[in-house]
């Protein structure tokens, strides 16, 4: 499914004005997303079903546009949960 096929607000929103937007670091984005680990956005970037916003690279510094990040956190793609790894046994209720 492409962005044009997706009916959610995140995919159909107009392009933001970058002159009024600011970049936030990936660490700041992880804090705003609920104290997620540094690997969480990397995993989201590697899977197209999440439609994670493309980061902006300045040398080794990774950042995302604040408007893209906040819109993505409110989108249904941010709520998708990854299934448990099948190689690990399920926890037993003790």
URVEN-V87520 format. One record per residue. N is the residue number from 1. RES is the residue in one letter. SS is DSSP state (h for helix, s for strand, l for the rest). D_CENTER is the distance of its C-alpha to the mean C-alpha in Angstrom with 2 decimals. Layout:
N,RES,SS,D_CENTER / N,RES,SS,D_CENTER
This chain:
1,X,l,17.20 / 2,X,l,16.47 / 3,X,l,14.85 / 4,X,l,18.47 / 5,X,l,19.04 / 6,X,l,16.20 / 7,X,l,17.70 / 8,X,l,14.78 / 9,X,h,14.69 / 10,X,h,11.35 / 11,X,h,12.86 / 12,X,h,16.31 / 13,X,l,15.92 / 14,X,l,18.11 / 15,X,l,17.07 / 16,X,l,16.96 / 17,X,l,19.79 / 18,X,l,18.67 / 19,X,l,21.98 / 20,X,l,21.00 / 21,X,l,17.42 / 22,X,l,16.64 / 23,X,s,14.47 / 24,X,s,13.01 / 25,X,s,12.88 / 26,X,h,10.10 / 27,X,h,12.43 / 28,X,h,12.60 / 29,X,h,8.90 / 30,X,h,9.21 / 31,X,h,12.39 / 32,X,h,11.23 / 33,X,l,8.78 / 34,X,l,12.07 / 35,X,l,13.23 / 36,X,l,10.91 / 37,X,l,12.34 / 38,X,h,11.79 / 39,X,h,11.29 / 40,X,h,8.31 / 41,X,h,5.77 / 42,X,h,8.76 / 43,X,h,9.05 / 44,X,h,5.83 / 45,X,h,7.13 / 46,X,h,10.49 / 47,X,l,10.30 / 48,X,h,10.55 / 49,X,h,10.55 / 50,X,h,6.82 / 51,X,l,7.03 / 52,X,l,3.93 / 53,X,l,5.95 / 54,X,l,8.69 / 55,X,l,9.70 / 56,X,s,13.29 / 57,X,s,15.67 / 58,X,s,18.85 / 59,X,l,20.79 / 60,X,l,18.97 / 61,X,s,16.86 / 62,X,s,13.15 / 63,X,s,11.76 / 64,X,s,9.53 / 65,X,s,11.38 / 66,X,h,11.56 / 67,X,h,12.06 / 68,X,h,9.03 / 69,X,h,6.80 / 70,X,h,9.20 / 71,X,h,9.51 / 72,X,h,6.05 / 73,X,h,6.78 / 74,X,l,10.09 / 75,X,l,9.46 / 76,X,h,10.71 / 77,X,h,7.91 / 78,X,h,6.18 / 79,X,h,9.79 / 80,X,l,10.41 / 81,X,l,12.07 / 82,X,l,13.09 / 83,X,l,16.90 / 84,X,l,19.03 / 85,X,l,20.35 / 86,X,l,23.66 / 87,X,l,25.51 / 88,X,l,25.39 / 89,X,l,27.89 / 90,X,l,26.95 / 91,X,l,27.88 / 92,X,l,31.19 / 93,X,l,31.87 / 94,X,l,34.57
